[in-house]
């Protein structure tokens, strides 16, 4: 069986197109800050310390060893025991502080804590800027 030159060229072009970046299966998009914050908190709530630690910026990791990181997150254990591990997006936006640029933040609460007028705890994440995909700072805020 002979394959014509035209068919062979079409096959070569098709093969070449498959090898180009962006063709074939959909390429993964970078995660949003909301997704990064969620993954960080889910890892922390699940006590997957190393996984959560990897989401920190290099500067944050330089200031906080893994052991210190674990100790910092110990107060999270009681709210997890009380409200369960499921979290929901609470709010996001920019903090306007005394710095030149506003600071993006994302906050989550425990789903079981959403029945109250205000949640008891807020899981807060700050980013360096709107393009950052690593956690600059985090904190568990007890609401009063």
N, C-alpha and C positions, 0 to 999 in steps of 0.2 A: 504494500500500500504506500503510495507516494503522497506526501503532503506538499501542496503547492506553496510557492514562495510567499504569496499573499497571506495565506493562513499562518505560515511560520512567523511572518513579521507581526501579525496581530497577536499571536501567542507571546512573542518576545516583549511587545509593548505592554501587554496586560501584566506579564510577570514583573516588568520594571515598575509599573504603577503600584503594584502591591508592595514593593520594597520602599516606596517613598514614605517619608514621615507624614503622619496625618491620614494616610489611607488605610484601608482595612478596618479592623475593629476600632471603635471610638477610643480616642486617647483619653486618659484620665485627666480631669481638670484638677487644678490645685484646690485644696480644701478651703472653705471660707473660714473666717475667724470664728463664726458661730460653731462650725463643725470642729475646729481645733479645740475650742473651749470645752465643747461637749465631750470630746474624746479624752481630754485631760481629766475632767471631773469624773467621768465614768471609770477611768483607770484608778483614780484616787479613791473613789467610793468603793471600788472593788478591791482595794488594797493591792493593786498591781503597781507597786512603787516605781520600779525601773521603767515601766512603760510610761507612766505619768511624768517621770523625771526627764525623759527624752524630749518632751514637748517644751521644756524650758529653753530660753535663749542661752547662748554660751555665757553671756555675762551673768545671768541668774545662776547658772550651774557653777560658775567660778566663785560666786558668793555663798553658795549653799551646797554642802556635800550631800551625797545621797542619804547619809545617816541623819543629818540635820533636816533634810527634806521630809523624811519619814516622821521625825519628831514634830515638825511643824504641822503635819497633817493629823497627828493623833487626836486633837479635839474633834475631828470629823467623825470619829467612831460613834460617839453618842447620838448625834442626829441621824446617822445612818441606821443605828439600832432602833431609834424612836420612829422614824418616818419611812424607812426602807430605802433601797438603792436607786429607785427610779427618780430621775430628775427631768425637769421641764424648763424651757427657756422662760426667763422672767422679764428681762429687759436688756437692751443693748443701746449703745450710743457713744457719745464723746464726753469726756470730762474736761471741763475748762478750768485749768489750774493756772498757777503763776508761771507756767512754762510757755515757750513760744508757740508750740503746736498743741492742739487738743489731743487727748489721749483716748483711743478707742477702748471700750470695755464691753464685756458680755457677762451677764449674770444669770445664774440658774437657781431654781429652788427645788425642794423635794416635792414630788407630785402629791404625796399624802399630806403635805403641809399647805396646800393651796386652798383648803376649805376655810381657813381663817381669813379674817379681813385683811391681814397682812401676814406674810410668812414669818416664821420664827427665825429662819436662817436663809442667808443668801450666799451662794457660791460665786465669787467674783473673780474675774480674769481681766487683766489689762494687757494691752499690746503696745509696742513701740510707736507704731503708726498704722495707717489704714491698709498698708500692703504687707505688714508683718504676719507671719504664720507660725510664730513661736511665742510662747507665753512669757511676757516680761515680768509680771507679778500675779500672785493669786492670794486670795484670803477668804476665810470663812467669816462672814459677818453675822453676828447674832442681832436680830432686829428687836427693838423694844417698843 
